[in-house]
Amino acid sequence: MDRPTTSNVSVDVLTLRYEPSSREVQIGVYPRATEPYIGQLALPGVTLLEGERLVDASRRAVVTKLGVGVRDLGQLTVFDEPHRDPRGFTLSVAMWAVADDAEPHEDVAWQALDAVPHLAFDHNQMISFCRPLLVDRLWRNIPFTSSLTGPQFPVSAAVAVTRSLNGTDPDRGNLNRRLASIPELRVAHKRVVLGRGRPGTLWEWRGAAEDVDAAG
C-alpha cells in the first residue's frame, strides 16, 4: 500500500496563566476560524514553517490565536496518532507556555484545568496526558514555576497553583518544606496581610528580587 512521503508537523500550545482572583491556573483556548472544526474551541496551534524553531512557532501560535505574549515556554511531548487530524497525518509537538498580562482577543476563553470543555482534534487528550508533565515541572523547573507565580507570591498562591495543577489540595507542611528547599527561592523581607490582619510569608525568586534591588 502506497503511503505519502511527507507529512505536516504542527505545534499545539498549552498556554497557562495564574488568575489570583479565582486562585486557579487556567488554560487558554479559542474558537477556530477555519475548517476543520470551525467555531469549535481549540488549543492555539500552527503548522511549523520550514526552518522555524519550535519556540518561535509556539510564540506565533499564542500571539496570533490568543492575542497575548509569552513569559516563558518549553516542550512537553509529541502526539503522532495517524488519524488525529481529518486533513491527513499531522505530527503535533505539544508545548507549554505561560501567558503574559496582555489583554487577550475577546473570544479567548480561559478555563480551569478541571473544567475544560470539549475541544477540537485530540486537544482534550493532549491536556489530560500533559497535565502530569506540568505537575512534574512545578517547583522543579524554575522558568516554568516562576512564570506562573510571578517574582513574588504568598503561600496561598503556592497552594492554589499546586492544587490547580494536581487537582487535589497539597499538604501544606510538605509544600512549605518544598519551598524552603529550593535554592532559587527565599522569604521576602516584607510580609503579606492575611485574614484578620495576620501577617503571612511572602516568597520571592532570588534573581527577580536582585533585579528589583538593582533597579531601586
NORTASUL-V305843 format. One record per run of one state. SS is the DSSP state (2 for helix, 1 for strand, 0 for the rest). FROM is the first residue (numbers start at 1). LEN is the number of residues. Records with the same first field share a line. If there is no record, write none. Layout:
SS->FROM-LEN, FROM-LEN
//
This chain:
0->1-7, 20-4, 32-9, 43-1, 48-6, 67-3, 80-10, 100-9, 116-7, 138-4, 150-2, 167-5, 181-4, 188-4, 194-1, 198-1, 201-1, 216-1
1->8-12, 24-8, 41-2, 44-4, 70-10, 90-10, 109-4, 152-3, 185-3, 192-2, 199-2, 202-4
2->54-13, 113-3, 123-15, 142-8, 155-12, 172-9, 195-3, 206-10
//
